[in-house]
């Protein structure tokens, strides 16, 4: 493979990583904003959605801080991921959050549904795991900061 072809392939990969980050990040930001701004806000989300999906084996004293923080975590992690800031940490945190959502869905019998072979969180989780492993690419805040510091 020539140097020009390799450079073109890397540029394309960076663009795909950007699109993946933007889609996942925006999805999380909007999900968190919706929970925060909905009628009743975070407390309503916690009481009606979060507690109804909490696995029975998970004690409330352990789940409550996560449940109340979740909408804010979604906004923060989604924003950082979309921007490509703080390295792979936002993607890793998002992967853990999506794994927890998927476990809750499975425990509540909502993993398999009439709308598809399995819940869409599996696809989101694999995308977040991919970003955790590959990093966010050259079109990111971290890459621009690194480039600026090198000059």
N, C-alpha and C positions, 0 to 999 in steps of 0.2 A: 504494500500500500504506500502510495506516495505521501510526502509530507503535506501536500495540499489537501489530499483526500482525508488524511487523518485529522487535519485541522477542521475541515468541513464537518466530519463526523462528530468531533468534539463539540463544535458549535451547535450542531443539531441536538446533541445530548443535553447540552446546557439549556437549550430552549425547551426541551421536553421536561427537564427537571423543574424549570421555572413554571411551566404550565401546570404540572402536577402539584407543586407547592402552592400556587395561587388557588387552584381548585380546592384542595384540602383546607388550606388556611382560611379562605373565604367561607367555606361550608361551616367550619368551626366557629368563626367570628359571628356569622349570622345566627347560628344555633344558640350561642351564648347570649347575644343581644336580644334574641326573641324571648329567652327565658327571663332575662333581667327586666325587659320592658313590658312583658305581658301583664294583664290585669292580675294583681296580687303579687307580682314580681317573683323573686327567688323563693320566698316563703311558700307561695302557692305551688311553684314547681316542686319544691321539696315534699310538701304534704301530698300532692295529688299524683305526681309522676314518679319521683324518685323512690318514695317509700313503697309504692305499689310494685316497683320493679326490684327492690332490694331482695336479694336471696335470703331465705329464712335462716340460713346458717350464719349470716353476717350480723353481728350485734349492732344495735342502733348506736351505741356509744362510739363505735368505730366508724360506722357509715355516715353519721350526721355531719361531721366536719367536711367530708368529701362532698356530700350532697349539697350543702350550702355553698361551698366554694366552687363547685363544678361549673356553673355558668361563667364565672369570672375567669376560671382556668381555661375554659374554651376560648374566650375572647383573647386572653393573653397568649396562649400557646398557638392559636390560629394566626394571630397577628405576627408573632415572631417567625412562624414557619413561612407565611406568605412573603415576608420581607427577606427571609434568608438570613436571619440574625441568630447569634449564639450557637453557631455550629449545628451539630446533629441533635442537640438536646431537645429542641421543640418537637422534632419528629419522634424521638424516643418517648417523650412524655405523651404525645398524641397516641402512639402505639399502645402504651399502657392504659390510657383512658379508653381507647377503642376495645382493647381486650376486656376491660372491666364491663363495658356496655354489652359486649357479646356474651360474656358469662351470665350477666343478669338476664339477657334475652333468653338464653338457653335454659336457665333455671326456672324461668316463668313460662316455658313452653311457647315462646314467640320467636324462636330462631328459624324455624321452618314456617312458611306462610303460604297463602294462596297466591301471593303476588310474585313468587319466584321460588327457585329451589332452596334458597337460604337467604338470610338477612343481608342487606347491602353493606352492613358494617364489616363483613369479611373482606369485601373489595377495598373499602377505605383502609382497613387494617393492613392489608398487603401493600398498599401504596405508601402508607406511613412507614412500614418496615423497610421498604425499598429506599425511601429517603433517609432513614436512619443509617442504613448501610452505605449508600452512595455519597451522602452529603448533599448540599443544596446546589452545587454547581457554580459556574463563574458569573452568572447573572444574579447576584445577591448582595445584600448590604455588607455581609462579611467579606466577600470577595472585593468589593469596591473599597472597603476600609483597608484591607490588606494591600491592595494595589496602591492606594494613596500613601500608606505608611512606607512602602518600599521606595517611593520616589523622593 
